[in-house]
């Protein structure tokens, strides 16, 4: 390649000259040193515009090659991304920030020189790393194909470089773009990491504690939202089926809508099977379900009719479950089409309803405890109970996590 420079006072014109035919030459740069402006004429066919303006330059910067292109292949990418944007002019500025200005005739693009430097440097780095990576792949192939003829140290070095690239690309801005299958691949990788690096117990204890903390945060925030929205029973049922395992790890299997009558007209909201294979059944009422009414004679509180109805319903579910026993197990397995390893021996019922916000004084809170404990077969749980249990669990996780870090 050859270049020819002609001068006219403080102005310069730089031409690319064809080695095979010196008479053929093409103008690449028209330099106005006084006004610090350069007109850059890209290599024909390489850019959608015939010229690019450079402002704030008295000399051609190193990022722009005299052959009529930009280092790192940047001109190719700019051409590919801007060619369809109806751009009227393109300017690389040493003073202005990158911007796009819309005019009646088209868009005026300003590309800052600092952005140009950054992109050129990054593209060059990527090209260099890709070249190294290709070489490492060849090293690994040759070592595995011809053992004893090539050094294992080259393969170990390649693996270390691959690790460096992996960690370098673990950037938080990619998380929101992960598809479910991609997130699953990350989880699978983490599981494999745990299995192969099981000796690093403290590290994985911290990782587990952090995962528990994030899981609890998500469940706590969702419960608060559901309570404030007074969400319907079906929403609560679906949510609790998915998250009761977080609240109580003893449960291993969930069964939505258990049919407790042969006619199919009575269905408990859901059942959970614990690690010993025993069934607990859950009935869900909304957070605003009224719990109490006040006795006009003695000033005591007793169950509101809505609460009584829910308690009676739960009692009937328990009676039906006890009566059907083995028949219920067979019905459920036939209905689901899968083997469910569980037994029905003295099942327990949990009724979830109301919140403590209904207790406007200490007597109400005390009477609730008395009435709740009087239920022999049913455990009545306020939505607050879930929240308090989770928040206590989160505090415990936080304390243990801090202890592990020391």
N, C-alpha and C positions, 0 to 999 in steps of 0.2 A: 504494500500500500504506500501511496505517496500523497503528500499534501503541498499545496502551493498557497502562499500568503501574499496578497498585494496590499499596499498601504496607500492611503490618501489622507495625509495629515494625521489626525488622531483616529481615523477610521481604518478598519481592516476588513478584508474579505478573505475567507479561508475556503479553499476549494479541495475537493477530493479528486485526485488525478488517477485515471486508469493506467496501470503499469503497462498493459499490452498496447494501449493506444493513447499516448500522452496528450494528443490533441483533445481527446474526450475528457472533459472535467465538469464537475457539478459543484455548485455553490452549496456549502454546508453552513457557514456562519457569516453573518454580516454584523460586524462589531462596531458600535458607536461608543467609544471610550469616554467621551466628554459627558454624555447623558446616561452612561452606564446602562445601555440597552443593547441587547443582542437578538438578532433574528436567527433562529435555528431552523434549518430546512432538513427534516428527517429524510432518511434513505427512502427513495421512491417505493411506494407500496407498503411501507412499514407503519404508517400512521394515517388516520382518516383526514387530517388536515395537512395542507402543504407546508405550513410553518408553525413554529411555537415561539412565543415571545419570552425572552429572559430579561427581567428587570432587576436592577441593582447589581449588575455585573460589568466590569470593564475587561475581564478576561474570561475565557470559556472555563467553567468549573470542571474538575476532574471527573465528576459523575456523568458528564456528557462526552461521548466519544466522537472523535473527528470523523469516524466512519459513518456518522449520521444516526446514532442510536444512543440509548442510555445503558449504563452498566447494569449487570444483573438481569438483563432481559426485561427491565421495568417498562420500556416503551411498548413492548408486546402486550403487557397486561393493561396498560393505560388505554391503548388502542382498542383492545377487546372489550373493556368495560365502558368506555365513553363513546364508542362509534355510533351507537343507536340512541344517544341522549340528545340529539339535535343541538350539538355544541357549535357555536359560532366562532369562538376563539379559545385558545389555550395558552395560559401564561404561567411560567415558573418564576416566582417572586422571591427575592432575598429580603423583603421587608414586610410583605403582607401575609396574613394567615390564609390557609386553604379555604376557599369558598366557591359557591356557584351562584351567579347572578343572572336572573331571568330578564331578558329584554324582549322587545316586540319581535325581533328577527330570530332570536335564539338565545342559548345560554352562553355566558362567559365564565369559563372555569379558571380559577386562580389556584395554583398548586404551590404551596410554600416550599422553599428550598430545603428547610429543615426536614419536612416530610419526605422530600426526595432523597436526602441523605440517609434518613432512617430506613426507607424501603430498599434503597440500593444496598445498604449494609446488611439488612436482614436477608434479602434475596441471595446475596453473595454467601452469607453464612449457611443458608439452607442448601445452596448448591454444593458448598464445600462438605457439609455434613453428609449430604446424600452420596457424594463421591466416596467418603470414608465408609459409610454404611455398606455400599456395594462391595467395597474391598473386604470388609469384615465378613460379609456373606460368603464371598469366594474363599476366604481363609477357613471358615467353618466347614464349608463343603469339602475342600481339599484335605483338611485334617481328618474328617470322618470317612472320606473315600480312600485316602492313602495313609492310614495310621502308621506312625513311626517315621514318616518322611517330612512331616510338617510339625511345627511347634504347638504344643497345647497352650502355651502362654499367650499365643496370638488369639486363640479362641476365648480364653479367660478375659483378655483385654477387650475383645469384641463384646462379650457379655456385660462387662462393666460399663462400656460406652452405651450399650443398649439401655442399661439401667439408668444412666445419666439422662438419656433422651426421654425415657419414660417419665422420670420425675420432673424434668423440665417442662413437659407438656401437660402436667397435672395442674391446669389453671381453672380457677373457680368459675370463669365466664362460660365454660363448656358444660357445666352441670345442668343448667336449664334446658340445654339443647339435646340432652341425652334421651334417646328413645327407651321404651321399657326393656327391649331386648338388650340394648347397650348397657343400661344400668344393671341388668341381671348379669351381664358378662363381668362387670366390675365387681359385683358381689361374689361371683364364682371365683374370681381372681383372689379376692380377699380371703375366702374360705380356704383356698389352696395355700395361700400365704400362711394362714394360721396353722394349717396342718404341717407344713414343712418347717416352720420356724417356731414350733411349740415350746422350745426351750426358752424363748424370750418372754417369759410369763408376765413380767411387769408391764411390758409394752401392750400385750393383748388384754390384760386386765383393764388398762386405761382405755383401750379402744372399745371394749365391751361396755364399760361404764359410760363412755361418751355416747354410744349408740342408745343405751338405756335412757340417758338423760334427754336425748333428742326425741325418742319415742314417747316418753312421758310428757314432754312439752307439747307435742302434737295432740295427744289424747286429752290433756288438761284443757288446752285452748278450744278443742272441739266440744268438750262437755260444757264449758262456759257458754259457748255460742248456742248450743242446743238448749241449755236452760233459759238463756235470755230470749230465745225465739219460741219457747214453749213447744218444741218440736213434737210431732205426732208420734204415736206408739211405734208405728212401723219403722220410722227413721231411727228411733232409739234402739229398737230391736236389732236392726241391721248393724248399727254402729257398735253396740255392745257385743254382738256375736264376734265381730272382727277384733275387738279390743279388750274383752274381758281377760284374755290370755296375758295382757300386759298388767292388768289389775291383780290377777291371781294366777300364778304360773302352774298351779296344780291341775288346771284344766287342759285337756289334750285334744278334745273333739267337740264340735258344735253341731247341733241338730236343729235347724229352723222348723217352726210350726209342727209340733208333735201332735198327732191325732190321738186323743185320749178316749174316744168313744168309737164303737164299731160303726155307728152311723156316719161318722166323719163330721158331725156338726160342732164338736168342741175341740178346739186346738189351742194348746198352750203356746205362748209366743216363741219360746225356744228352750232347748235343753243343752246342758253342758256335761260332758263325761270327764271325770277326774282321772288322775294317773293310775288309780286302782281299779278303774272300770265301772265306777258307780255313777248313776245318773242324778243330777240336780235339775229341777225345772224352774223356769223363770217366767213371771208374769209382769208385763210392763204397763204402767199408767203414766200419764203425762205429769210434768213437773208442777203444773198448777192444780192438780187433783187435790180437792179439799180433804184435810185429814181430821179436823176436829169440829165438834159443836159443843156449846157450853150448857151444862145442866142449870135450869132456872132455879132449882131448889137449894143445891149445896155449893154452887160455884165451882164444881169440878168439870172436867172436860171429858167427852166421850167421842167415840168414832163418828165421823160424819157419814151419812148414808152412802156417799160415793166410796169411802174407804171400806165400809162394811161390805158393800157389794163386791169390791175387789178381793177382800179377805175371804169371803164365802166362795167366790169363784176359784181362788187358789186352793182352798180346802177341798173343793170338789175335784180339782185336778189331781191332788195328792191321793184322794180316795180312789179315783179311777185308775191312776197309775199303779197303786198297790194292788187293786183288784185284778187288773189285767196282767201285771207281772210279765211272765215269760211270753204271753201272747203279744204284748206290746213290743217286745224285742223282735219277735218274728214279723210283726206287721211293719215295723220300721225298716227292717232289713229287706223285706220284700218290696216295700214302697220305694226305697232308695236304690235297690238293685245291687247293694254292696254289703259285705260282712261288716258289722259294727260290733267290735268287741266290748260289750258292756252288760251290766247286770242291773236289775231293778230290785234292790233290797232296802226297804225303808228309805225311799227317796226323800229329799228335802225340797222345800219350795221357798223361793225367794220372790218377794213382791217389792217391786221398785216403784215408788210414787212420791210425789210431793217434795217440798224443800222446807228447811227450818225457818225460812223467812215468814212462814205462817205463825210461828211461835212469837207472839208479841210480848210475852212476859215469862218469868221463870216457872210459874205454875204450869203453863202449857208445855214447856219443855220437860218438866218433871213428870207430868201426867202421860206424856208420850212415851217416856221410858218405861213407866209402869205398864201401860197398855201393850207396848211392844214386847216386853218380857213375858207378858201373860200368854202370848201366842206360843204354844208348845211345838207346833209343826211347821210354822211359817216364820221366816225371818223377814221383817219389814225394813227396807233400806231406803233412806232418803237420797235424793240425787246429790245432796251435799256430802253424804258419806263417801261416795265415789271420789268426789273432788278432794276431800280431806285425806283420804287414803292415798291417792295419787301424789298429792303435794308432800305428804310425809315421806312417801317412798322416794320422791325426787330429792328431798332434803337429805335423806340417808345416802342416796347415790352421790350427791354432791360432796358430802363429808368423807365418804370412802374414797372418792376420786381424788380429793385434795390430799388425803392420807397416802394414797398410792404414789402421788407425784413427789412426795418428800423423800 
